[in-house]
Amino acid sequence: MTKETIKQVVLDIISDIAPDEDLSVVKPEVRLRDQLSLDSMDFLDIVMELRKKHGIEVPEADYVQLASLDSCADYLLPKFLAKASK
Amino acid sequence: MSSKPRIVITGLGLTAPNGNSLQEFRANLLAGKARIAEIEVRHMGKHPAGVCDFDATKWQKRKEIRNGTRVGSISIFCAREALGSSELDWDKVDKSRVGVYLGITEHGNVETENEIFNIAQFGNDTKYWTHHHNPRTVANNPAGEVTMNMGITGPHYTIGAACAAGNAGLIQAAQMLQLGEVDLAFAGGVSESIHTFGIFAGFKNQGALGAHADPNKASRPFDKNRNGIVISEGGAIYILERLDDALARGAPIIAEIAGWCINSDATDAVLPNPERQAECVQMALKRAGMKPQDIQIVSTHATATALGDIQECTALRSVFAGCPETKINNTKSFIGHCMGAAGALELAGNIPSFEDNWVHPTINIDELDPECDMPGLVINQPVKVERVNAILNNSFGMLGINSALIVKKYGVA
């Protein structure tokens, strides 16, 4: 599991919840909300899909960590690695 | 109602199991073409059902479809199609003066069942319950989705009226226009009920779920061997305006709302009461300033249940005895029971009769039930009549709600 893999995981989730968006131009360092039409319900969808598909929990206090693809990767990598080591 | 503003229909959009436009729907009704599918119902196997095949992406982004409800998509499609038929310059319409009034039989069963099924895959842990549940299941959902899609900022809500809901939505809109609450109304009825197993199971355990080896013959009101309801989805949304406003903008006037009544049986939760139904029809006639002889088409509610059909026939015989020119038909024989949409769709399919003077039949009658025999019943083949100036649209529902709506050809005294 790498940060690039995690970015793709997040992009795959976004492609499901925001199917009208062009994800080929997403810049990893820019806030997702600044480049895609995503609202608070959509971020809750990202949290839910991480929980359902990958068994990853994101506490409410950490939602801010999902702001950009880069921050997602930084925040989620330890969680995915911990999950894989179990 | 002479002292109140006259209300006219100036737009109409629909989706039915056998048509996604009034033209297609009407053509199939005159051609005797039913369209009932066989679908897999959760926990229950295959059952006949009326399924709509409109293209939701015509008017919605895929994200809207994903986050919203099926009935929201039905509502948006119908409202947008109605707008397209109305010749309104939408950009110039004051959206704060537009109301949305949609009749529903029920709402929220589909979304709730889906989530119960969803969390069952996760040991019934409610942390997997979607945060979309509440906006999807609030009772105003279908009307609210229309306002968000179309930028309407006037009032919106649904009218819960069991299977009388289609008429109830139209009546509510007419009343709000007469009160001056709005200048333009999107109104009618909508349903997504084929996606909830609970409705199927409820009817089945009530002994009222229709079945037949040929799905297209499963819905057969008035037939001696009818065995119950075929559940369908669908929608029909009309644009209503005060006549003066419609004339001022040169609107295409499809028909005029002439009179209506909603009353209650106050007797039984499921068994209709023909006396109250007859009173409902009589009151609608009185308010329209009409006699039974003035009605050329009665669009029946009959759902193909053993007793319900007979009860409605009893009511109609008591009102229309001595009206040899009044024709009687039924649309559920083609498309099943579209629940909250039924009344609005069934009226829509008859409205072109004002122009073409054809009366579509009730189909699937192989052997007429003698207890459902009525002189004006149009059986299996359409009939041409001299004129159609007024249509009575019956729509009844559980808990004893009755509705009768009369529309007349515009320009006829």
Interface residues (C-beta under 8 A of the other chain):
Chain A: D16 I17 A18 P19 D20 S37 M41 L44 D45 M48 R51 K52
Chain B: K61 R62 K63 R66 N67 F122 K127 Y128 T130 H131 H132
